[in-house]
């Protein structure tokens, strides 16, 4: 799954059934810093910490209990690798250009 930052600045969660990958994709370079300011904080090079609840909201599937549980299970599994922080309710993703 990936968080798409459209050229218009709109955010959407795409490929949301893919619980094996998570990234941020910009349609135009440089959009992440301004568009993610309300739901994320910068991490190391080309990475951001995203509020996990905001990701669930963007999915449009917050009422789909099976999807929500799968999302949280994915975050729990990658915490050992530094890609989520369950205590702070966040997930880390790298930014790629579309």
N, C-alpha and C positions, 0 to 999 in steps of 0.2 A: 504494500500500500504506500501511497505517497500523498503528501500535502502539496497541492498544486497552487502556485501563486501565478494567476493569470496576468497577462500584460495590463489588463484593466485594474489590477490590484486585488481582485476578488480571490478569496481563499476557498478551496474545496478539497475534500478528501476523496481520492480516486483509488481504484483497485482495492477497495476496502475489504474484500474477502481474502486477500493475500496477507496472511498473518506471519509470513516468513521474511518480510522485508519492510523497512520503513525509511523513507527519505523525504526531502523537500525538493521540489522541482520548480524552478523559476522559468517562466516563458521569456523573460527579459532579464539580463544580468543586473544585479543591484537592487532588486525589489524586496528581498528578504528583510533587510535592516529596518525599513519603514513599515512594511505590512505585518511583520511578526511582532512588533513592539508591544502589542497589548496581550499577546498570548505566549510569548517566548522571551528568553534572555540569551544573548550570545554566549557561546562556549568557545572552545579552541577553534583553530582555523576551519572556516566553512561549516561549523556545526552550531546548532541551537538547542537549548533546552526548551521543550514545548510543554505547556500545561496539558496534562493527560485528559482532564475533563473537557478542555476546549477541543481536543482532537475528537473526543466522543461526540460532542455537539456538532462539529463539522461533518461527521459521518452521516448524519441524518438517521442514525440507527440507535439512538439512545434508549428507545423503547424495545429494542430487540435484545432480550436478555441473553440469548445464546451468543450473539455477536459481542456484546459488552463483556461477557465472561471470557470469551476468546481473546479479546483485546487485552484485558488485564492479565490473562495467563501469559500472553506474549511478552508483556512488560516484565512480569516476574521472571521469566526464563532468561531475559537478556540483562537483567540487573547485575549478575555476576560479571558480565563483560563491560560494564560501565555505560550501557545504553539506556538505562532507566534508573530512577531513584524513587522507589515505592514510598519512602517516608515523606518525600517532598512532592509526590504525585506528579512526576514529570518524566518525559521521554526525550532522549537525545537523538537528533537526526542530522545528517550532512546535507548540504545544499548542492544541487546539480543544476546545470543549465539545460533546458529542454532542447 
